Amino acid sequence: MTRWPKLLTELVGTFGFFTVIALSGGAGSLAPLAIGGALMAMVYMGGHVSGAHYNPAVTLAVFLRRKIDALDLASYWAVQLVGGVLAFVFGYLVSGKTPGIHPAHNAATASALALELVFTAALALVVLNVAVTRATQGNSFYGLAIGFTIVVAAFTAGPISGGAFNPALGFGATLGGALFAGGSWTDLWIYIVGPLIGGAVGAGIHAVQTAHLEALPPPEGDPSPGAPAPVPQQ
């Protein structure tokens, strides 16, 4: 498969997912459900084409597990960032509001960074186990598992850290806040450093988890690297 369908899928999926985040303020305390549901839908939409990363930290984790190459890593990152910017610009144009992203006022920087790292590691670990691990190939639950990981992260860590768990989201929301609401760039590094380290940690844990499986020969019809196994047709 050429890269263009994958890149288009990553762009559209990132844009769709982030647009829900940009507009989720009206959902109030139920916003995490809307956000997790959006990710779940976009994962099912694009998993069979691009792997449905929509997150540079997830892409880094998949790269570190040698499921995609360096050109895929760089090109995925590029379209994820573009999709993030477009989503928050679009969100402002249709609503007149932009959420920005910052830790809670009373949250220590170290606490916000730790939460972004830990919950991104959890997300990467779930993605790697349900979407790119041979032992779970052919499952139909990968979108649910990934989406609900973000629901849990947004409900529990979001009120403290700001809840990005995604460098492209952190960049898009920060840029939107700076362009349209006079926001600052001060906290952007938290949403880049924390999630990227988290993605690498998730990849390392996955390597230990699955070392015994990788020694086995691949079964016939093993899915292409970096993408969830196709769901059997009913």
C-alpha positions in Angstrom: 0.0 0.0 0.0 1.3 3.5 -0.8 1.6 6.0 2.0 -1.0 8.4 0.6 -4.1 6.5 1.8 -2.5 6.1 5.2 -1.6 9.8 5.4 -5.1 10.9 4.3 -6.6 8.6 6.9 -4.4 10.0 9.6 -5.2 13.6 8.6 -9.0 13.0 8.5 -9.0 10.9 11.7 -6.9 13.4 13.6 -9.1 16.3 12.4 -12.3 14.5 13.3 -11.1 13.4 16.7 -9.7 16.8 17.6 -12.7 18.7 16.3 -14.8 16.9 18.9 -12.3 17.9 21.6 -12.3 21.6 20.4 -16.1 21.7 20.6 -16.6 19.5 23.7 -16.8 22.3 26.2 -20.6 22.3 25.9 -20.8 18.7 27.0 -19.6 19.7 30.5 -18.8 16.8 32.8 -19.7 14.3 30.0 -17.0 15.7 27.7 -14.7 12.7 28.3 -17.3 10.4 27.0 -17.7 12.4 23.8 -13.9 12.5 23.4 -13.4 8.8 23.9 -16.3 8.0 21.7 -14.9 10.2 18.9 -11.5 8.4 19.2 -13.2 5.0 19.1 -15.2 5.9 16.0 -12.1 7.2 14.2 -10.1 4.2 15.2 -12.7 1.9 13.6 -12.8 4.2 10.6 -9.1 4.1 9.9 -7.5 1.2 11.7 -7.4 -1.1 8.7 -5.7 1.6 6.6 -3.2 3.5 8.7 -3.3 1.9 12.1 -5.4 4.9 13.3 -2.7 6.5 15.5 -3.9 10.1 15.4 -1.2 10.8 18.0 2.6 11.3 17.6 3.3 9.5 20.8 1.4 6.4 19.6 3.2 6.6 16.3 6.5 6.8 18.2 5.6 3.7 20.2 4.7 1.8 17.0 8.0 2.9 15.4 10.0 1.8 18.4 8.4 -1.6 18.1 9.6 -1.7 14.5 6.1 -1.9 13.0 6.6 1.2 10.8 9.7 2.8 9.3 11.3 6.2 9.8 9.5 7.7 6.8 6.2 6.7 8.1 7.1 8.1 11.5 8.0 11.5 10.1 5.0 11.7 7.6 2.5 10.6 10.2 3.8 13.2 12.6 3.5 15.9 9.9 -0.2 15.1 9.0 -1.1 14.7 12.7 0.1 18.2 13.5 -1.7 19.6 10.4 -4.9 17.8 11.4 -4.6 19.2 14.9 -4.1 22.8 13.8 -7.0 22.6 11.3 -9.3 21.1 14.0 -8.8 23.9 16.5 -9.0 26.6 13.8 -12.2 25.0 12.6 -13.6 24.7 16.1 -13.0 28.4 16.7 -14.6 29.4 13.4 -17.8 27.5 14.0 -18.1 28.3 17.8 -16.3 31.5 18.4 -14.4 29.8 21.3 -11.2 28.0 21.7 -10.4 25.8 24.8 -6.6 26.1 24.8 -4.8 23.7 27.1 -3.1 24.2 30.5 -2.7 22.3 33.7 -5.1 23.1 36.6 -4.2 26.4 38.4 -3.3 24.5 41.5 -1.5 21.6 39.8 2.3 21.3 40.2 4.1 21.2 36.9 5.7 17.9 37.9 2.3 16.4 38.6 0.9 17.4 35.2 4.0 16.1 33.4 3.8 12.8 35.3 0.1 12.3 34.5 0.7 13.1 30.8 3.5 10.5 30.8 1.7 7.8 32.7 -1.6 7.9 30.8 0.1 8.2 27.4 2.2 5.2 28.3 -1.1 3.4 29.1 -2.6 4.5 25.8 0.4 3.3 23.8 0.5 0.0 25.7 -3.2 -0.6 25.0 -2.8 0.3 21.3 0.3 -2.0 20.9 -1.4 -4.9 22.6 -4.8 -4.8 20.9 -3.8 -3.4 17.5 -0.3 -4.6 16.5 0.3 -7.7 18.6 0.1 -11.1 16.8 -1.7 -12.8 19.6 -4.7 -10.5 19.4 -5.0 -10.3 15.6 -8.5 -10.5 14.2 -10.2 -9.0 17.3 -13.1 -6.6 17.0 -12.6 -4.8 20.3 -9.5 -2.8 19.6 -11.5 0.5 19.0 -13.4 0.1 22.3 -10.2 -0.6 24.2 -8.4 2.4 22.8 -11.4 4.8 23.1 -12.1 3.8 26.7 -8.5 4.3 27.7 -8.9 8.0 26.7 -12.3 8.2 28.6 -10.6 7.0 31.7 -7.6 9.3 31.2 -9.8 12.3 30.5 -12.0 11.7 33.6 -9.2 11.1 36.0 -6.0 12.9 34.9 -7.6 15.6 32.6 -8.8 17.9 35.4 -5.2 18.0 36.7 -2.9 17.9 33.7 -5.2 19.4 31.0 -5.6 16.0 29.4 -3.8 16.0 26.1 -1.9 12.7 26.2 -1.0 13.6 22.6 1.6 16.1 21.3 -0.4 17.0 18.3 -3.4 17.9 20.5 -1.2 19.9 22.8 0.2 21.8 19.8 -3.1 22.4 18.1 -4.9 23.5 21.3 -2.0 25.8 22.3 -1.8 27.4 18.9 -5.6 27.9 18.8 -5.4 29.6 22.2 -2.5 31.8 21.2 -4.1 32.8 17.9 -7.7 33.5 19.1 -7.6 34.0 22.9 -4.2 35.5 23.6 -3.0 32.3 25.3 0.6 31.6 26.1 2.9 28.8 24.9 4.3 28.3 28.4 2.9 24.9 29.0 3.3 23.4 25.6 6.4 21.5 26.5 4.5 19.4 29.0 2.2 18.1 26.2 5.2 17.2 24.1 7.8 15.8 26.5 5.3 13.9 28.7 3.5 12.0 26.0 6.6 11.3 23.9 8.4 9.8 26.9 5.1 7.9 27.7 5.0 6.5 24.2 8.6 5.2 24.6 7.8 3.7 28.0 4.8 2.0 26.6 6.9 0.5 23.8 9.5 -0.7 26.2 6.9 -2.5 28.4 5.3 -4.0 25.3 8.7 -5.3 24.2 9.1 -7.2 27.5 5.4 -8.4 27.5 5.6 -9.9 24.0 9.3 -11.1 23.7 8.3 -14.7 23.9 5.6 -14.3 21.2 8.0 -12.7 18.8 10.2 -15.8 18.8 7.4 -17.7 17.2 7.0 -17.9 13.4 4.2 -15.6 12.1 0.9 -17.4 11.2 -0.3 -17.4 7.7 -2.1 -14.2 6.8 -0.4 -12.1 9.5 -1.6 -8.5 9.1 0.7 -5.8 7.8 2.9 -4.0 10.4 1.4 -1.0 12.1 -2.2 -1.8 11.4 -4.8 -3.7 13.4 -5.7 -7.1 12.1 -8.8 -7.0 9.8 -12.0 -7.7 11.5 -13.7 -10.8 10.1 -16.8 -10.1 8.0 -20.1 -11.3 9.5 
